[in-house]
Amino acid sequence: MKKMLVVFLSAVLLLQGCSTNESEQKLVEWGEYSTSQEERLKKNGIDFKVEDDTIYIEEKDLNKAAACCS
């Protein structure tokens, strides 16, 4: 029984360590909002957030956005 508990806890810790936490992703300013920018980002599968007519993207997507949307 102890062995199963150890295996279960190890698996849970491993999975938790491998997961990404969406709230920890740093957002960076991409540019001014426009419908064409929104369409290009959506078309290329880049998540973004719009606040006060400014587009913010996740830091990990900077190179991808620069390649498709500049």
N, C-alpha and C positions, 0 to 999 in steps of 0.2 A: 504494500500500500504506500509506503514512504517513497519507493522508487517511482511509482506513478505520479505522485505529487511533485516530486523533483522534476520529472520529465515535463509535466504540465506547466509548472512555473517557468522552467527554462524556455519552453516554446512561447509562452506569453511574453516573456522579456525579450526574446529574440524578435518576435513580430512587432512589438512596440518600438524597439530600437530601429527597425528597418522602415517604419512608417514615416511619412513626412507630415508635418503639422502645417496645414494651410495658413493658420494664423501667424506662423513664424516667417512666412515668406515676406521679404522686404519689397515694398512697392517703391518704384522710382518714377519720376515724372517723364513721360514720353513726349508730350506736346499738347498743342491746343486741339480741342475737340473739333472734329468735322465728320460728316457722315461717310466720306470716302475713307478716312482713317479707320473708322469703326468697321466698315465693310472689309477692308484689307486685313485688319487684325482678326476678325471673325473667320474670314476665309482661310487664314493660316493657323487657326486653332490657338491663338494667343489670348489668354485671359486678361481682361483689363477692367479698370474701374474709372468712372468719370465723376469728378467732383469739381464744381465751379468752372465748367468748360475746360477742364484740363484732364488729359488722359494719363492714367497711371498704369504701368505694367509691372509684373514681377521681375525682380532683378535677374533671375535665371533666364528670362526670355529676351534680354536685351539684344543679343547677337541675332537671334531668330527674327526679331522685329526689325532690326536694322537691315537685314538681308532682304526682307520682303516689303517693307513699308516706308522706306526712306525715299 
